[in-house]
Amino acid sequence: MAGVKAKSEPELPAITNYKGFVAGVFSGIAKLSVGHPFDTIKVRLQTSEKSQFRGPLDCVLQTVRKEGVRGLYKGATPPLIGWMFMDSLMLGSLTVYRGLLNDNFFNPLHAPRPTANAGDRKMPAVGHGIAGMMAGWTVSFIAAPFEHVKARLQIQYAADKSKRLYSGPIDCTRKLLRSHGVSGLFHGLFATLIFRTFFFFWWSSYDLLTRALSTHTSLSTPAVNFWAGGLSAQVFWITSYPSDVVKQRIMTDPLGPDRKFKRWSDAARTVWRESGWRGYWRGFTPCFLRAFPANAMALVAFEGVMRALG
């Protein structure tokens, strides 16, 4: 998540030494605590037969009744560990890419400087979007194996652990590596890269919202970050959700000879064949409800820790 330096310019704070990593840990914990139950329901709705659940609420009730509240946090360990690294890597790479794009394309260092102050040379929203897309691709190489393991754990419906294929994230990782090698663990990487391409819309809208809220409201900087972060996350999910459905179908597809989808397009066509355009939006409600609070709280945690660390 990102913050703003001043009311007039939505700049990410400089991430140096250990501060960004430590803040990223707390950001990941906040995001997981608030958002993982919504994510479990989303994944189950995306990957189950239509007859299994009547809707998000029915999925929640069945999960809690059969598996307890802990069922909502199945597969929580991989994203918790992953987000500690992913949030830090996202912020760091985003800052680097924004600097490179600004200095080499949008506001070249060798170009004549304006007579007014440096604030007149702000990078446009499209530049922030491109930097976000590039950061999304970078993070995908960490996100793909964690999300793959998480997805397989989330679709284990048995309340009795002895009846589950995987006893936990480590067991799942070991079995994937033993049976299918590194490529098996990274199954779904291409789908993850496609999904995170939509980070363009997240970070471009974050820039636009930050500028608008800073200019047209009297909100404090933390409040601007909170609202811009939460709203831009919802913009991201509205644009990216169909690709997430396809990604989840690929990540929960049986590996080996029983594999259904050899290509990304195979999974996309299967969703259409089974449910039409509505299939690409199955499970959207819990995802949309999760987007604002999870990302807003992650932002609050990140900014709070960064301020505490000075």
Secondary structure as UniProt FT lines:
FT   TURN            7..8
FT   TURN            17..18
FT   HELIX           19..47
FT   TURN            50..52
FT   HELIX           56..67
FT   HELIX           69..73
FT   TURN            74..75
FT   HELIX           77..101
FT   HELIX           102..106
FT   TURN            109..110
FT   HELIX           118..121
FT   HELIX           125..154
FT   HELIX           161..163
FT   HELIX           169..185
FT   TURN            186..188
FT   HELIX           189..196
FT   TURN            197..198
FT   HELIX           199..216
FT   HELIX           221..251
FT   HELIX           256..258
FT   HELIX           264..275
FT   HELIX           276..281
FT   TURN            282..283
FT   HELIX           284..308
//
